[in-house]
């Protein structure tokens, strides 16, 4: 069984750690990004629920609408007839086309909020807040919203 080790640190700390690793193996290094905060996520769901009630939609339908409007997405082709639900949770059919003589369907695939980093969550939450304000749904005062944007300790 292979064990995965994750180390987060400064370049100096990481280089000292890497110096002592097995030189015959390959390692992956990537920039660390903070995950979205739980308070941001909780507040997003409170507002999504308010929007859903106002628009007479389910929470899930409203969540998907907010993902489509305010989250990261990819446009992907899949072989015609392939059901994307086996591969992706949030997607929307866009169009059919022919690629190299084979029929394909294009889908827009959306990243779910549980995968957001703090910047993505802030953009998502700001979009939801904007939607609420347009519909007259009360949101937190600006100073409280700013507090939510801060990265939580622990």
Backbone as JSON, one array per atom type, in Angstrom:
{
  "sequence": "XXXXXXXXXXXXXXXXXXXXXXXXXXXXXXXXXXXXXXXXXXXXXXXXXXXXXXXXXXXXXXXXXXXXXXXXXXXXXXXXXXXXXXXXXXXXXXXXXXXXXXXXXXXXXXXXXXXXXXXXXXXXXXXXXXXXXXXXXXXXXXXXXXXXXXXXXX",
  "N": [[0.84, -1.17, 0.0], [0.58, 2.18, -0.89], [1.6, 5.13, 0.68], [0.47, 8.39, 1.0], [2.01, 11.47, 1.45], [1.49, 14.65, 2.68], [2.85, 17.77, 2.72], [3.03, 20.98, 3.99], [4.48, 24.1, 3.69], [7.04, 26.66, 3.88], [9.15, 27.64, 1.06], [11.83, 27.18, 1.86], [11.56, 25.38, 4.04], [10.33, 23.24, 2.73], [12.29, 22.56, 0.8], [14.35, 21.62, 2.4], [13.12, 19.36, 3.45], [12.62, 17.9, 1.08], [15.22, 17.39, 0.23], [16.05, 15.22, 1.69], [14.61, 13.06, 0.74], [13.97, 10.0, -1.12], [15.9, 9.79, -3.94], [15.32, 8.42, -6.24], [12.66, 8.37, -6.68], [9.66, 10.06, -7.88], [8.17, 13.25, -7.23], [5.45, 15.4, -6.41], [4.87, 18.84, -6.48], [2.92, 21.52, -5.5], [1.27, 24.72, -5.45], [-0.06, 25.79, -2.39], [-3.41, 26.31, -1.53], [-5.81, 27.95, 0.39], [-8.7, 26.3, 1.65], [-12.22, 26.9, 1.2], [-13.98, 28.69, 3.77], [-15.83, 27.33, 6.55], [-17.79, 28.95, 7.65], [-18.34, 30.7, 5.56], [-19.41, 28.9, 3.74], [-21.66, 27.95, 5.16], [-23.16, 30.32, 5.38], [-23.59, 30.86, 2.68], [-25.34, 28.75, 2.05], [-27.53, 29.43, 3.66], [-28.39, 31.76, 2.38], [-28.88, 30.75, -0.2], [-31.03, 29.11, 0.35], [-32.92, 31.06, 1.09], [-33.15, 32.45, -1.35], [-34.15, 30.36, -2.95], [-36.63, 29.89, -1.74], [-37.88, 32.37, -2.26], [-37.94, 32.35, -5.05], [-39.42, 30.14, -5.51], [-38.27, 27.58, -5.86], [-36.4, 24.49, -5.55], [-33.85, 23.98, -3.02], [-31.63, 22.65, -4.07], [-31.93, 23.07, -6.86], [-31.61, 25.85, -6.93], [-29.02, 26.08, -5.93], [-27.54, 24.83, -7.97], [-28.12, 26.64, -10.02], [-26.78, 28.91, -9.02], [-24.17, 27.92, -9.02], [-23.81, 27.67, -11.78], [-23.91, 30.34, -12.49], [-21.89, 31.6, -10.96], [-19.55, 30.09, -10.52], [-16.49, 28.24, -11.21], [-15.99, 26.64, -14.37], [-15.81, 24.03, -16.88], [-15.72, 23.33, -20.36], [-16.61, 20.46, -21.91], [-16.21, 17.83, -24.31], [-18.07, 14.86, -24.87], [-18.44, 11.45, -25.86], [-21.16, 10.89, -28.0], [-24.18, 9.94, -26.5], [-23.06, 9.15, -24.12], [-23.54, 9.19, -20.66], [-23.12, 11.88, -18.67], [-23.55, 11.98, -15.93], [-22.39, 9.88, -14.63], [-19.83, 10.66, -14.32], [-19.64, 13.33, -13.57], [-21.0, 15.65, -11.21], [-22.33, 18.13, -11.38], [-23.54, 19.59, -14.18], [-24.3, 20.87, -17.49], [-25.99, 20.39, -20.48], [-24.83, 21.52, -23.61], [-24.44, 21.52, -26.51], [-24.52, 19.53, -29.56], [-22.07, 18.05, -31.71], [-19.72, 17.27, -34.34], [-16.67, 15.65, -34.07], [-13.68, 15.05, -35.5], [-15.0, 13.24, -37.22], [-16.63, 11.84, -35.47], [-19.57, 11.71, -33.53], [-20.36, 13.97, -30.91], [-21.27, 15.21, -27.68], [-21.42, 18.35, -26.14], [-20.75, 19.51, -22.9], [-21.15, 21.75, -20.19], [-19.31, 21.72, -17.35], [-19.46, 21.99, -13.89], [-17.67, 23.08, -11.05], [-18.14, 21.97, -7.77], [-19.12, 23.63, -4.7], [-17.86, 22.54, -2.46], [-15.33, 22.01, -3.28], [-14.13, 24.43, -3.64], [-11.59, 26.96, -3.33], [-10.61, 29.62, -1.05], [-10.77, 32.06, -2.48], [-12.39, 31.42, -4.71], [-14.7, 30.72, -3.33], [-15.37, 33.16, -2.17], [-16.01, 34.71, -4.44], [-18.21, 33.24, -5.35], [-19.97, 33.49, -3.12], [-20.25, 36.3, -3.08], [-21.64, 36.66, -5.48], [-24.05, 35.34, -4.88], [-24.96, 36.96, -2.8], [-25.34, 39.35, -4.21], [-27.47, 38.55, -5.88], [-29.43, 38.14, -3.92], [-29.76, 40.74, -2.88], [-30.82, 42.03, -5.13], [-33.31, 40.91, -5.15], [-34.42, 41.83, -2.87], [-33.82, 40.5, -0.53], [-32.65, 40.32, 2.7], [-29.28, 40.76, 3.71], [-26.17, 40.13, 5.47], [-24.62, 42.92, 7.22], [-22.08, 45.06, 5.69], [-19.61, 44.99, 7.22], [-19.78, 42.56, 8.61], [-19.89, 40.81, 6.47], [-17.34, 41.16, 5.45], [-15.85, 40.06, 7.51], [-16.52, 37.38, 7.17], [-15.14, 36.87, 4.87], [-12.56, 36.65, 5.6], [-9.89, 34.42, 6.25], [-10.46, 31.67, 8.25], [-9.05, 30.79, 11.39], [-7.82, 27.68, 12.31]],
  "CA": [[0.0, 0.0, 0.0], [1.33, 3.42, -0.99], [1.15, 6.16, 1.61], [0.63, 9.74, 0.48], [2.42, 12.44, 2.46], [1.26, 16.03, 2.28], [3.59, 18.7, 3.55], [2.78, 22.38, 3.66], [5.49, 24.92, 4.34], [7.73, 27.66, 3.08], [10.1, 27.0, 0.15], [13.01, 26.71, 2.6], [11.17, 24.18, 4.79], [10.08, 22.16, 1.77], [13.54, 22.13, 0.17], [15.07, 20.81, 3.38], [12.41, 18.08, 3.5], [12.84, 17.21, -0.19], [16.62, 17.01, 0.14], [16.23, 13.94, 2.37], [13.76, 12.03, 0.16], [14.56, 9.04, -2.05], [16.14, 10.49, -5.22], [14.85, 7.59, -7.35], [11.21, 8.55, -6.8], [9.18, 11.36, -8.37], [7.31, 13.92, -6.26], [4.63, 16.49, -6.95], [4.81, 20.05, -5.66], [1.97, 22.49, -6.02], [0.99, 25.83, -4.56], [-1.11, 25.55, -1.41], [-4.49, 27.3, -1.52], [-6.74, 27.73, 1.49], [-10.05, 25.87, 1.31], [-13.24, 27.86, 1.61], [-14.27, 28.57, 5.2], [-17.12, 26.73, 6.85], [-18.78, 30.0, 7.87], [-18.74, 31.16, 4.23], [-20.26, 27.86, 3.18], [-22.94, 27.97, 5.89], [-23.91, 31.51, 5.01], [-24.03, 30.68, 1.29], [-26.51, 27.89, 2.06], [-28.65, 30.21, 4.22], [-28.89, 32.65, 1.32], [-29.43, 29.91, -1.28], [-32.36, 28.7, 0.82], [-33.79, 32.25, 0.98], [-33.4, 32.65, -2.79], [-35.01, 29.27, -3.42], [-37.99, 30.17, -1.26], [-38.4, 33.53, -2.97], [-38.13, 31.99, -6.46], [-40.23, 28.92, -5.53], [-37.44, 26.51, -6.41], [-35.76, 23.7, -4.49], [-32.5, 24.44, -2.67], [-30.68, 22.05, -5.01], [-32.06, 23.79, -8.13], [-31.02, 27.18, -6.76], [-27.58, 25.87, -5.79], [-27.02, 24.58, -9.31], [-28.19, 27.91, -10.74], [-25.7, 29.76, -8.52], [-22.92, 27.36, -9.55], [-23.73, 28.04, -13.2], [-23.69, 31.78, -12.63], [-20.79, 32.19, -10.2], [-18.42, 29.2, -10.2], [-15.61, 27.83, -12.3], [-16.54, 25.55, -15.18], [-15.08, 23.56, -18.04], [-16.54, 22.85, -21.46], [-16.01, 19.2, -22.31], [-16.95, 16.98, -25.24], [-18.14, 13.43, -24.54], [-18.99, 10.66, -26.96], [-22.62, 10.94, -28.04], [-24.82, 8.85, -25.79], [-22.45, 8.95, -22.8], [-24.24, 9.91, -19.61], [-22.11, 12.55, -17.84], [-23.83, 11.83, -14.51], [-21.47, 8.9, -14.08], [-18.51, 11.27, -14.17], [-19.73, 14.68, -13.01], [-22.22, 15.88, -10.43], [-23.01, 19.34, -11.85], [-23.25, 19.82, -15.59], [-25.41, 21.32, -18.32], [-25.82, 20.1, -21.9], [-24.69, 22.74, -24.41], [-24.7, 21.3, -27.94], [-23.93, 18.36, -30.2], [-21.21, 18.39, -32.83], [-18.91, 16.16, -34.85], [-15.25, 15.89, -33.88], [-12.92, 14.01, -36.22], [-15.92, 12.27, -37.79], [-17.42, 11.16, -34.44], [-20.55, 12.58, -32.88], [-20.06, 14.25, -29.51], [-22.1, 16.19, -26.98], [-20.65, 19.26, -25.28], [-21.35, 19.83, -21.61], [-20.47, 22.64, -19.27], [-19.16, 21.0, -16.09], [-19.24, 22.97, -12.84], [-17.01, 22.68, -9.81], [-19.01, 22.14, -6.61], [-18.56, 24.54, -3.71], [-17.0, 21.83, -1.5], [-13.99, 21.99, -3.86], [-13.66, 25.81, -3.81], [-10.65, 27.59, -2.41], [-11.25, 30.8, -0.45], [-11.07, 33.07, -3.51], [-13.56, 30.95, -5.46], [-15.87, 30.8, -2.44], [-15.7, 34.58, -2.03], [-16.69, 35.11, -5.68], [-19.5, 32.55, -5.31], [-20.79, 34.13, -2.1], [-20.56, 37.66, -3.54], [-22.69, 36.53, -6.49], [-25.3, 35.0, -4.19], [-25.36, 38.19, -2.08], [-25.87, 40.27, -5.24], [-28.8, 38.04, -6.26], [-30.34, 38.4, -2.79], [-30.03, 42.19, -2.83], [-31.7, 42.36, -6.25], [-34.66, 40.42, -4.84], [-34.86, 42.4, -1.6], [-33.53, 39.59, 0.58], [-31.69, 40.95, 3.6], [-28.0, 40.07, 3.89], [-25.39, 40.68, 6.57], [-24.0, 44.23, 6.97], [-20.76, 44.96, 5.04], [-18.51, 44.61, 8.13], [-19.92, 41.13, 8.88], [-19.51, 40.11, 5.23], [-15.88, 41.22, 5.38], [-15.36, 39.08, 8.48], [-16.68, 36.07, 6.55], [-14.15, 36.73, 3.8], [-11.25, 36.38, 6.21], [-9.59, 33.0, 6.43], [-10.63, 31.28, 9.65], [-7.98, 30.05, 12.03], [-8.23, 26.3, 12.68]],
  "C": [[0.89, 1.24, 0.0], [0.75, 4.47, -0.07], [1.46, 7.52, 1.01], [0.96, 10.68, 1.63], [2.17, 13.83, 1.9], [2.03, 16.91, 3.24], [3.31, 20.11, 3.06], [3.82, 23.2, 4.4], [6.07, 25.94, 3.39], [8.68, 26.95, 2.12], [11.34, 26.45, 0.87], [12.7, 25.43, 3.36], [10.98, 23.0, 3.85], [11.37, 21.65, 1.15], [14.37, 21.27, 1.12], [14.45, 19.42, 3.48], [12.71, 17.26, 2.24], [14.27, 16.68, -0.31], [16.86, 15.61, 0.71], [15.38, 12.8, 1.79], [14.55, 11.14, -0.8], [14.69, 9.69, -3.43], [15.69, 9.69, -6.44], [13.35, 7.72, -7.58], [10.89, 9.92, -7.36], [8.2, 11.92, -7.36], [6.58, 15.06, -6.95], [4.65, 17.65, -5.96], [3.81, 20.99, -6.3], [1.71, 23.56, -4.98], [-0.19, 25.49, -3.65], [-2.13, 26.67, -1.49], [-5.43, 26.94, -0.39], [-8.08, 27.24, 0.96], [-11.03, 26.94, 1.75], [-13.57, 27.63, 3.08], [-15.65, 27.98, 5.42], [-18.17, 27.8, 7.09], [-19.25, 30.58, 6.53], [-19.73, 30.16, 3.63], [-21.64, 27.86, 3.84], [-23.79, 29.15, 5.47], [-24.41, 31.42, 3.57], [-25.29, 29.83, 1.25], [-27.74, 28.57, 2.67], [-29.26, 31.07, 3.12], [-29.48, 31.87, 0.15], [-30.84, 29.46, -0.9], [-33.35, 29.86, 0.71], [-34.15, 32.52, -0.48], [-34.37, 31.61, -3.33], [-36.45, 29.49, -2.99], [-38.64, 31.31, -2.04], [-38.76, 33.18, -4.42], [-38.98, 30.73, -6.64], [-39.52, 27.79, -6.28], [-36.93, 25.67, -5.24], [-34.38, 24.29, -4.2], [-31.48, 23.92, -3.68], [-30.73, 22.77, -6.37], [-31.39, 25.16, -8.05], [-29.5, 27.08, -6.65], [-26.94, 25.67, -7.16], [-27.05, 25.86, -10.15], [-27.06, 28.85, -10.32], [-24.34, 29.24, -8.98], [-22.74, 27.78, -11.01], [-23.4, 29.51, -13.39], [-22.38, 32.27, -12.03], [-19.64, 31.24, -9.87], [-17.59, 28.91, -11.44], [-16.26, 26.69, -13.07], [-15.59, 25.19, -16.3], [-16.09, 23.17, -19.11], [-15.87, 21.57, -21.95], [-16.86, 18.48, -23.35], [-16.95, 15.55, -24.71], [-18.77, 12.7, -25.72], [-20.51, 10.67, -26.87], [-23.2, 9.71, -27.36], [-24.23, 8.57, -24.41], [-23.21, 9.79, -21.78], [-23.2, 10.56, -18.68], [-22.34, 12.39, -16.34], [-22.94, 10.77, -13.85], [-20.1, 9.46, -13.8], [-18.54, 12.61, -13.43], [-21.04, 14.85, -12.26], [-23.02, 17.06, -10.98], [-22.59, 19.64, -13.29], [-24.51, 20.3, -16.3], [-25.05, 21.02, -19.77], [-25.76, 21.41, -22.67], [-25.08, 22.49, -25.87], [-24.1, 19.97, -28.38], [-23.1, 18.82, -31.37], [-20.52, 17.13, -33.32], [-17.45, 16.55, -34.7], [-14.5, 14.73, -34.52], [-13.82, 12.88, -36.71], [-16.77, 11.52, -36.77], [-18.36, 12.17, -33.78], [-20.22, 12.74, -31.4], [-21.07, 15.27, -28.98], [-21.17, 17.04, -26.12], [-21.45, 19.56, -24.03], [-20.49, 20.87, -20.91], [-20.48, 21.93, -17.93], [-18.74, 22.01, -15.02], [-18.58, 22.35, -11.62], [-17.98, 22.92, -8.67], [-18.34, 22.97, -5.53], [-17.68, 23.84, -2.68], [-15.55, 21.76, -2.0], [-13.39, 23.39, -4.01], [-12.52, 26.13, -2.85], [-11.29, 28.88, -1.91], [-11.61, 31.85, -1.49], [-12.31, 32.67, -4.31], [-14.83, 31.05, -4.62], [-16.32, 32.24, -2.26], [-16.46, 35.08, -3.25], [-18.1, 34.51, -5.71], [-20.45, 33.24, -4.33], [-21.18, 35.55, -2.5], [-21.67, 37.64, -4.59], [-24.04, 36.23, -5.86], [-25.84, 36.22, -3.45], [-25.97, 39.19, -3.06], [-27.27, 39.85, -5.66], [-29.82, 38.35, -5.17], [-30.73, 39.88, -2.74], [-30.99, 42.6, -3.94], [-33.13, 41.93, -5.98], [-35.18, 40.92, -3.5], [-34.69, 41.48, -0.41], [-32.42, 40.22, 1.41], [-30.43, 40.1, 3.73], [-27.28, 40.73, 5.07], [-24.86, 42.07, 6.22], [-22.59, 44.06, 6.4], [-19.63, 44.52, 5.97], [-18.57, 43.12, 8.49], [-19.53, 40.31, 7.65], [-17.99, 40.08, 5.09], [-15.26, 40.2, 6.34], [-15.45, 37.66, 7.9], [-15.62, 35.8, 5.48], [-12.77, 36.41, 4.34], [-11.08, 34.88, 6.39], [-9.66, 32.68, 7.92], [-9.37, 30.57, 10.14], [-8.56, 28.72, 12.49], [-9.36, 25.88, 11.79]]
}
